Amino acid sequence: MFAIALFLVFLCLMFGIGIWGLKKTQSVDDYVLGGRGIGPWMSALSFGTAYFSAVLFIGFAGKVGWNFGLSSLWITVGNAFIGSLGAWLILGARARRMSHNLGALTVPAFLSERFGSQGLRVLAACVVFIFLLPYSASVYKGLGEMFGLVFGMDYRYAVIGMAIVTAFYLVLGGYFAVSLIDFVLGLVMLVGSALLIGVLVMKVSGMPIVGGGEGEVNGLGGVYRALQDAYVSHVPKNAQPSWLSLIGLVFMTSFGTWGLPQMSQKFFAVKDEGMFVKGGIATAMFAAVVGSAAFITGSMLHMFFDKPIMGENGPAWDSMIPQLLHNELPEWLLAVILLLMFSASMSTLAALVMTSASAVVVDVVGVMKKAEAKGGLGLMRLMSAVFVAASCIIALNKFSYIVKLVSYSWGATAGAFMGVLIYALFWKKTTKLGAYAGMLSGLACAGYVFMFTSLTLPVGASVAMIVPVFVVPIVSLMTPAVEKTRVMKAFAKSGEEVEEEVAV
């Protein structure tokens, strides 16, 4: 009952913020970027909560935590220092400034204005909409698994219910409401993560020593040794995944944020360039706490299960964390952790939906010139609802496990965008055909690796992200340059200097 009451209170808060956001959202610019007036702390938690969802706690922590044990914490290190701090300090301010110089609301619009190509804009928008759908579906699957176990709900009803909640507050409120909700959700995630690890460590401390030795697990050092011993007893050295697989996971989940449009687009909305150091540090700390909680929980599965839970098609990785929490946590804490996963997932879904909907409305339909018209804002809300419905339908067709779906989505999306965005932001000699070649090579590489090679999915996704880094400069050096005035406008240091530099 406590879980239901807490969840209902939280839903009322979300609906209230959504309705309030309706009054503050008067244009497509407001809906997509909050009028470019979001401060560092809201931006940082919005970035962090979009980064981590139920996918992390259920899909990644379950499968990766079991197979890699405490070595999975290397993923947290990469996520904190590369995916969070590195993205903010290296890409953030430049992405914000150049998108402002070019008047771009979305990543596809930025690429179009940077290289002078409407075709590139449409291609980028199609990639965003198509390949973010499975990522969104994976989030719904994670929530459905958890809600089904805690509340005894049918998986289908849980997924549909989450879709309705997402559609309501997101379709009404836009980016400002989402950022405010993300701030609240981020605080919930931090508190819930700390409580989760604290309780599970206490559970392990006092358990019999693994392997039949005398005595009990005692202290943090004892917990660490117990986790290591339990992991080796369940996953002997000859069965442990290779370091290449772990490196692939670290690379995919860390550098992936550099190429995912739903993450890059958040930099466009930051109020000013002086906020990126604070935002980067805050996001890195958030990633360290939440990521550590997820993967330590995953490694603790070895203390509570002798073998993976089996499903119809093999290990049911996505059921292991929900089952652990259901078995071991008191009702009040289970309710808090459920709220944590719900919080993480809602913010991730909001980022995915807004990025995909804006790609269609702003970039394909072309309502940018009508940004202040009610018709454009109405179409944005309609496409947000369509994206929610489409990803919900995909999630209802249950797939094997979450990590697989996320790897496909991250590999294709980040493969298409990462190399192109990095060169577009930092290298003036990047050409239009170089950008096309980068996007298409990333997509082609992702498709080939996933369908025709034996590489593990994270390694395959990493390969798809790396290849365009070499393709873009090679093609750019052999193809016509972008006109000088367009490049100078993009790289101008501030809004006041744009006209002056272009005139030179």
Sequence and secondary structure as in RCSB ss.txt:
>XXXX:A:sequence
MFAIALFLVFLCLMFGIGIWGLKKTQSVDDYVLGGRGIGPWMSALSFGTAYFSAVLFIGFAGKVGWNFGLSSLWI
TVGNAFIGSLGAWLILGARARRMSHNLGALTVPAFLSERFGSQGLRVLAACVVFIFLLPYSASVYKGLGEMFGLV
FGMDYRYAVIGMAIVTAFYLVLGGYFAVSLIDFVLGLVMLVGSALLIGVLVMKVSGMPIVGGGEGEVNGLGGVYR
ALQDAYVSHVPKNAQPSWLSLIGLVFMTSFGTWGLPQMSQKFFAVKDEGMFVKGGIATAMFAAVVGSAAFITGSM
LHMFFDKPIMGENGPAWDSMIPQLLHNELPEWLLAVILLLMFSASMSTLAALVMTSASAVVVDVVGVMKKAEAKG
GLGLMRLMSAVFVAASCIIALNKFSYIVKLVSYSWGATAGAFMGVLIYALFWKKTTKLGAYAGMLSGLACAGYVF
MFTSLTLPVGASVAMIVPVFVVPIVSLMTPAVEKTRVMKAFAKSGEEVEEEVAV
>XXXX:A:secstr
 HHHHHHHHHHHHHHHHHHHHHHH  SHHHHHHGGG B HHHHHHHHHHHH  HIIIIIIHHHHHHHHGGGGHHH
HHHIIIIIIIIIIIIIIHHHHHHHHHHT SSHHHHHHHHHT HHHHHHHHHHHHHHHHHHHHHHHHHHHHHHHHH
H   HHHHHHHHHHHHHHHHHHHHHHHHHHHHHHHHHHHHHHHHHHHHHHHHHHTTSB TTS SSB  HHHHHHH
HHHHHHHHHS GGGS  HHHHHHHHHHHHHHHHH HHHHHHHHTBS GGGHHHHHHHHHHHHHHHHHHHHHHHHT
HHHH SS  EETTEE HHHHHHHHHHHHS HHHHHHHHHHHHHHHHHHHHHHHHHHHHIIIIIII  GGGTTSHH
HHHHHHHHHHHHHHHHHHHHHS  S HHHHHHHHHHHHHHHHHHHHHHHHH TT  HHHHHHHHHHHHHHHHHHH
HH    HHHHHHHHHHHHHHHHHHHHHHS    HHHHHHHH SSGGGHHHHHH 
